[in-house]
Amino acid sequence: MKRKFGDRANWRRITNRQFTCRFVQSKIFTGYITLYTIQDLKEPLWKTYGGSTFCIADKGYSWLQYYPKGEHFVVTAMFDDQERIVEWYIDTCRSQGITDQGVPWFDDLYLDVVVLKDGEIFLLDEDELEDALSRKHITTGDYDLANRTAKELLHAIDAHVFPYFQLSLKHRQSLFENGEFRKNIQI
């Protein structure tokens, strides 16, 4: 199981970045929100889902992440250099926390949900989850947690009650100025 950090300090593709993090507590959301802005990189990152290939990381792109307190998932809203949504990537996780330096992290449980800007949904890495279980990198409890979390996420998305799509579109514009959180956060 990999521990992933919000500042992506070990991401060698990125040569210059800006990272901002804030803890938010409100009726709508409680947890950490981060903004990772790519200022320069070695080469863009392209992904293919279904029949579509598109860029998810390039100069000027930004990733807005939600680490909801007490949940077993982390949501990343990926925006292009014009601040238009590219996709939402939802990682299932065993746990999440924060480093002594104030950087959020999560223990990745392999199974992911991707939602494209047109609403197309993909469940990813079921084979990686199976492999992790067979190699005993995760427990049966972790395996069940990943599947249960993914099922709950897909149900919430299908029922149009998953709040992070609208929140991220609103927050990318309203919470940040030049990569910095506004002083008075209204969520």
C-alpha positions, 0 to 999 in steps of 0.5 A, a space after each residue: 500500500 502506498 502513502 500518497 502526499 498532497 504536495 507530491 514532493 517526490 513527483 519528478 515530472 514536475 520541476 516547479 510547483 506551488 502548494 497550498 493547504 488549509 483545514 476547513 470546518 463547515 456544515 458542507 465540508 470538514 477536512 483539508 483542502 489543497 491546491 497544487 499548481 503546476 508551474 513547470 514540468 518535464 513533459 505533460 501527462 496524458 491519460 486514456 479512458 474509454 476512447 478518449 485521451 486527454 492531458 491531466 497535467 501540464 504547465 498552468 494546470 491545477 489540482 484541487 484536492 479534498 481530504 474529507 475528515 472521517 472518510 475513506 476517499 480523497 477527491 482530486 479535481 483536475 483543472 486545465 490552464 484555463 481553470 476548466 475541469 478536466 476530470 475528477 479522480 477519487 482515490 479510495 483509502 484506508 486512512 488519511 492524516 497530516 504530516 508534522 509539516 502540515 501536508 495531508 496524506 492518505 494510504 491508497 487502497 488502489 481502487 479509484 473512480 474517475 468522472 470525466 467532465 462530460 459525466 462519463 464514469 470509470 472504475 479503475 484498478 480492480 486488478 491492482 486491488 486483487 493483486 495487492 490482496 493476493 500478494 498480502 499487501 493489504 488485508 481482506 478488511 482493506 479489500 472489502 473497505 475499498 470495494 464498499 467505498 467505491 460502491 458507495 461513491 458510485 451510488 452517490 454519483 449516480 443519485 446526484 448527491 456527491 457534493 464534490 463536483 459542484 463544490 470543486 467548480 465553485 471553490 476553484 474560483 472562490 477560494 483561491 487567488 494566485 494559488 493562495 487561500 483567501 483569508 475569509 473562507 466561506 463554504 
